[in-house]
Amino acid sequence: MAKKLIDIVEREFADEVLDSHSERGQDTVTVKRERLPEIVKYLRDDDSTQMDFLRLVTCVDYLRRQPRFEVVYVMYSTSKKHMLTVRVPVDEDDCSVPSIHELYGCAGWFEREVWDFYGIQFDGHPDLRRVLNYEEFEGHPLRKDYPKQKGQPRIELLDRERDSVEEFEQFVKKKPSAGSRDI
């Protein structure tokens, strides 16, 4: 896109853009976290951007840098075939970002994974709990200060383990999607 998406974000949200660059066709914009949902909604809904697909939400830990973390959103337009990476700096002392789960359904799972592995809180998320580690796991294993050799002994579980087949039966199979038919 040769910086077109960056220009759009800088024009619409000039006070919120902290940094931007376009390198080898990869457009990246770094924004303040306070207005992240508004920026993402604009990118999704505006006719000139149409970012209808959230490819990824992840985090980068820069251990010796301030701010320490960056939450990274990779957005894509299936109709216009362009991509934009939106980065949000997050300070270690205030490890939170507004949730965008209401804008993209898949964001809920991505945000849970980022919380599980990095400890970033997503304000407004309806079900922020571990998704890959077990509930009693202590710490966030992808932080760079997490000890490599730290053991996590399996402790007596506080709750019955979740069963993915049971969850599928309860939440998916019993609720047919629109247009589906029972066989």
Residue pairs with C-beta under 8 A, 6 or more apart in sequence:
1 22
1 25
1 27
1 82
1 83
1 84
2 22
2 25
3 22
3 27
4 27
4 82
5 27
5 29
5 43
5 49
5 82
5 84
6 20
6 21
6 22
6 27
6 28
6 29
6 84
8 46
8 48
8 49
9 17
9 20
9 29
9 31
9 39
9 43
9 84
10 17
10 20
10 29
12 42
13 31
13 35
13 38
13 39
13 42
16 31
16 32
16 34
16 35
16 39
17 29
17 30
17 31
18 30
18 31
18 32
18 89
19 29
19 30
20 27
20 28
20 29
20 30
21 28
22 28
26 83
26 85
27 82
27 83
27 84
27 85
28 84
28 85
28 86
28 87
29 84
29 85
29 86
29 87
30 70
30 86
30 87
30 88
30 89
31 39
31 86
31 87
31 88
32 88
33 71
33 88
33 89
33 90
33 96
33 97
33 98
34 98
36 86
36 88
36 97
36 98
36 100
37 98
37 99
37 100
37 102
37 103
39 86
40 51
40 73
40 75
40 86
40 100
40 103
40 104
41 103
42 49
43 49
43 51
43 75
43 84
43 86
44 50
44 51
44 52
44 75
44 103
44 104
49 77
49 80
49 82
49 84
50 77
50 79
50 80
51 75
51 76
51 77
51 84
52 76
52 77
52 78
52 79
53 75
53 76
53 77
53 78
54 73
54 74
54 75
54 76
54 100
54 103
54 104
54 106
54 107
54 110
55 74
55 75
55 76
55 83
56 72
56 73
56 74
56 110
57 71
57 72
57 73
57 74
57 100
57 107
57 110
57 111
57 113
57 114
58 71
58 72
58 110
58 113
58 114
59 69
59 70
59 71
59 72
59 114
59 117
59 118
59 120
59 142
60 69
60 70
60 72
61 68
61 69
61 118
61 142
61 143
61 144
62 68
62 69
62 70
63 144
63 145
66 91
67 89
67 90
67 91
67 92
68 90
68 91
68 92
69 89
69 90
69 91
69 92
69 95
69 118
69 120
70 87
70 88
70 89
70 90
71 87
71 88
71 90
71 97
71 114
71 120
72 85
72 86
72 87
72 88
73 85
73 86
73 87
73 88
73 100
74 83
74 84
74 85
74 86
75 83
75 84
75 85
75 86
76 82
76 83
76 84
77 83
88 97
90 96
90 97
90 120
95 119
95 120
95 121
96 120
96 121
96 122
96 123
97 120
97 121
97 122
97 123
98 122
98 123
98 124
99 107
99 108
99 111
99 122
99 123
99 124
99 125
100 107
100 111
101 107
101 108
101 111
101 122
101 124
101 125
101 126
102 124
108 125
108 126
108 127
109 131
111 122
111 125
111 128
112 125
112 127
112 128
112 129
112 130
112 131
113 131
113 132
114 120
114 122
115 121
115 122
115 125
115 128
115 130
116 130
116 131
116 132
116 133
116 140
117 132
117 133
117 140
117 141
117 142
117 143
118 140
118 142
118 143
119 139
119 140
119 143
121 128
122 128
129 135
130 137
133 141
134 154
134 157
134 161
135 157
135 158
135 159
136 155
136 157
136 158
137 152
138 152
139 146
139 150
140 146
176 182
